[in-house]
Amino acid sequence: MAQRITDSGFKNWTADRLSDLTGKRYLITGGNAGLGFEAAKMLVAQNAEVVIGCRNMNKARLAAAEIDRAGSGTIETVELDLAAMESVRHAAGEIRERFGGFDAIVNNAGIMQTPKQKTVDGLELQFATNHLGHFLLNGLLFDLVEKTAGRIVAVASIVHKRGRMHFDDLMLSDNYGPTRAYAQSKLANLLFAFELDRRLKAAGSQVTAIACHPGYAATNLQSTGPTGAMRALYRVLNRFFAQSAAAGAVPLVLAAAGTEAKAGAYYGPTGPGDAGGAVGDAAVADAALDQSAAARLWTESERLVGFEWSSVIDRPKTGT
């Protein structure tokens, strides 16, 4: 079962509703292609400063040059490999040295349906990249979002509806499947977003957590992750059924910068199967609303990345 958890008061949000973003700064992971690239262009077009975190700096520089032509905003790049926790920590340190506050961190980067692989940290690749790397990065940079009373945006997927958490084997060592691993990682994105929302509200924080999904958008995910027959199938599906990456990026921009976005909401296309159509409050699977599963995932994630969020959410505020 799936349900809509908020009523945000709009049914068809479009990027032309963005206000002038002069003086605003946004960090987008995976901004060199696909959804992150298109979202960066939309924000730069409204005069925002955008920082894209990318694994391949050559691709990042090429993307930044094109994003820069989208408007009067500015674009910066940072090297970031979310699959390697040391890279995440290094990138967070560089970001802290180079930038002040962020009005939003958009957790966009991801991989999909890859063959079974372990990271340098011994973690399952999709779970590490899509969830754990972002979990650590957001914690390390939380105070930079707190400075602006900003937003933390989790980019999930309609595939979360097929996911379940395998807490007895989170790395799927004994029962790996490319789609099983991807669906688990995308469910983890939503469990994280909603648990973060609850913890922020309990702490009286001005930071907000918002989730979104792009529907079925044609991006490089379908060509760089899946192999064999699955990749061939996506070539057909992308041509005839997928919406553009630009259309898929609209919910990301809403969640990051739309004045209409609400804390704890989940936005995305609302057409048949939430694959495309008007952007509004999207349907959430019951599994993503399981608070006990979210709390367990949070504890396991802290253990796996070696970072406790209570050190940043619950710390005494300056001047109190």
N, C-alpha and C positions, 0 to 999 in steps of 0.2 A: 504494500500500500504506500501511496505517496500523498502528501498534503501540502498546501500552501500555509506558511507559518506567520506571514505578515500581510497586512493590507496597507500598502504604502501610498495609496491614493492616486496611482497612475497606471495605465494599461499599455502604453506604447511609448516608452522613453527613447529619445533619439539624441545623438551627440550634439545636435545644434542647440540643445537646451543648456549646454555648459555655459557658465558665466566666464568672464575674463579671469584667467588664472595667473596673472602677473604677481610675482612674489611667492608663488607656490612651488614646492619641489616634490617630485615623485620618484621613487625607486621602483623599477620594473625588472624582475628577474627574467632572463630569456628574452630580452628585447631586440635581438638582432633579426628575428624572423617571426612570421606568423602573427598570432594574436598580440604578443607583446610589442612587436614592431608597429602594428596598426594602432594600438592604443597609444604608443609613444607619439606617433604622428598627430593623433587627435588632440593630445594634451599640449604638444608644442604649438599646434595651430592656435591654441587659446593662450599662448604666451607663457606657458609653464616652463620651469626648469626640470628636465627629465634626466635621470641617471639610469642607464641600462647595465645590468650585471650579466655577463656572458662568459661562457667557457672558452670560446675561440675569439681572440682579440682581433685577428684579421677581419673576420666576419663582422665583429662589433664595430670596427672603424668604418667599414663600408656602409653598414646600416646607419650609423650615426650621420654620415655625410648625407644620406638620403632623407633621414628624419629631419635634419636641420633645414632642409628646403621646404618643409611642410608649414612653417610659420615663423613667427618672431620670437618664439621661446628658445631655449638653449638645450643642448644635449651633451651628456658626458658618459664615459664608459668606465666600467670596473671589471676586472677579471674575477670570475666566480664560477667554480665548479661545485654545484650543490651535492654531487655524489661523494665528495671528499670533505670530511668535516674539518680537516686542517685548512683546506682552501676557503671554506666558509668563514673560519675564524680569521684567516689572513685578510679576506675581503672586508669583513666587518671592521677590522682595524684600519684598513685603508680608507674606508668610507667615513669612519669617525674622524680621521685626520683631515679629510678633504672637504667634508660637508657639515653643515649644521643640522637643523631639524628637517624632518620629512613630513609632508602632509599626508602621505600614504606610502606604504610598502605594498606593492602588488605582486603576490606570489604566483607568478604566471608560468615560469619555466617548468618543463616536464618532459617525460618520455613515455612512450606507450607501447605495450605489447612486445617488449623485447624478448629475445631468447634468454634463458637463465644465465645470469651473471652476478658475480659478487664484486663489491667495490673494494677499494684499498683498505677499508675499515672492516671488511668481512660482512657487509650488509647486502641484502638483496637490492639490486640496482634501482628498480622502480620505486620501492618503498623509501629508499635513501634519498633519491633525487626529488621525488614528488612531495614527500612529507617531511622526512627527518631533516634534510638540509634547510628547508624553510623554517621548520620549528626552531632550529638553532639560530639561524640568521635573525629571525624576528626577535628572539629573546636578547641576543647580543646588541641589537639596535633599538630596543624598546624605548629607551630614554630619549632617543632622537625623534621618535614619533610622539612621545609624551610632551615634548617641548612645544609642539604645535596643536596639541589635542587632536592628533591626526587619526588615521585609519590603518588598520591591518586588513588586507583583502586576500582571501583565500579563493583561488580559482579551481573549482571542482569540475565535475563532468556529469552528464546524464548517466554515464556508466556507473556512477556510485550506486544506482538503484540495483545493480547486479552484485554489489560488493558485500562482503562480510569480513569481519576481523578474525583472523586465525591466531588468537592469542597464544595457543599452544605451540605455534610454529609461525611466528610473524615473518620470518624470512623465507617461508615456504620451502624449506630445505627438502622435505619429504614428499611434497605434493605440488610442485611448481607447475603453473600454467601461465602463459603470457597474459591472457585476459584476466585470469584469477588474480594475478599480482597487480595488474593495472587497476582493476575494480576495487581491490582492497586499498590501494594507495589513494584513490579518489574518494572513497568513503572516509578514509583517515583525514583528508583535507577538510571535510565538513564537520567531522567530530571535533577536530581541532578548532575550527572557527567558532562553533557554537559553545564549546567549553571555554574558549578564550573570552567570548562575550559574557558568559556567566561569571567568570572570575574577575573581569574588568568591572562589571557592575557591582559585584560584591565588595570590591576594593574601593569603590567610589572614583574610579579612574575616568578621566575625560577622553581617553583613547577608545575608539570604537572598533569592533570586529564585524566585518561584513563578508559574505560569501557570494559567489557568482559562478555561472557556467556559460560557455559560449554556444551551447547547442551543438549541432553537427556542422562544424566549419572545416573547410578544406585548408589544411596547413601541412607543414613538413612532418608533423607527427606521424601521419599515415604512411609516409615513405621512408622514414629513418628508423622506425621501430619494428614494425611487423616484417616478417619475412615470407618468402614463398607464395603460396596461394592466397594468404591473407593480404599481402601487399598488392597482389594483382587485383583482388576484389576491391580494395580501397580505390584503386585507379578508376574503376568503373563507377563506384558509388560517389566519389568526389566529383566526377564529371557531371553526373545526372541528378544527384540528390543533395549535395552539400551546399551550404551557403558560403559566401566568401569569408576570408579571414577578417576583413574589415567589418562585416556584419557581426561576426563572432566576438569582435573586440568591444562592441558597444556596451555589453554588461560590465566589462572590466572598467571602462571609463566611468560608467554610472557609479559603480561601487567605490571607485577611487576618488572621484571629484564631483559627482552629481549632488546638488544641494538637497535633492529629494530622497537620497538614500538613507535608510534607517539602520541603526545598530542592530545586529543580530539577524538581519534579513538575508534572503537568498534570491538573487536576481538572475534572470536569463531569458532566453526565448520561451514563449508560452504557447506556441502552436502545437500541432499534433506531435505527441511524444516529447515535447519541449525541444525538438530538434531545430526549429527555426521559428520565424514569426515575430510578433510584437514582443518587445522586452518589457518585462514586469516581474511581479512576484512569481517565482518558479516553484515547482513541486519538489518536496523533500521526502525521501524514503524514510520510513519509520526507523530503520537501522541507524540513520544519521542523528536521530533525536534521542538515542539511548544514552542517558546520562551516566549510567554505570560503566558502559563501554568507553565513553569519552574520558571519564576519570582514569580508567585503567590504561587507555592509550596514552594519556598525558604522563602518567607515572613511568610507563615503559619507555616513552620517548625521552624523558629526562635522563633515565638511566643509560639509554643507548648513546646519547650525544654528550653526556657529562655536563649538563647544564640544568640548573633549577630556576624555574621562572619566578618562584616566590622571592628570589633575590632582587628582582626588578619590579614586579607588580606590587609586592607588599612592603617594600622598603619605606622607611620614613621619608616624607616629602620635605624638600628644602624649605626652611622657614616655619615648620610646624613643630 
